[in-house]
């Protein structure tokens, strides 16, 4: 009964599936997702979404994702590969500079 009490959310994969279905429905009705549609072809919708995703990645997501990947995930994976999981290592310890 405990599983029924928990609230379930939607995953990133679920959002991607919904986005693809949404685009397919728009393409079926020959609708464009652009505010000022240039053409009603499905390819223009896909190109426009691709441009928006690239812009979001380049302007907002690239630096934080690279930081998290390089400073947390890769060291964690390398510690597992080296067999010292759960043990502190020099390359994973935080470095604090107090202006000295």
Residue pairs with C-beta under 8 A, 6 or more apart in sequence:
10 18
23 33
23 42
23 45
23 46
23 49
26 32
26 33
26 45
27 42
27 45
30 40
31 40
32 38
32 39
32 40
32 44
32 45
32 48
33 45
33 48
33 49
34 44
34 45
34 48
37 44
38 44
75 89
75 91
75 92
76 92
79 85
79 87
79 89
79 92
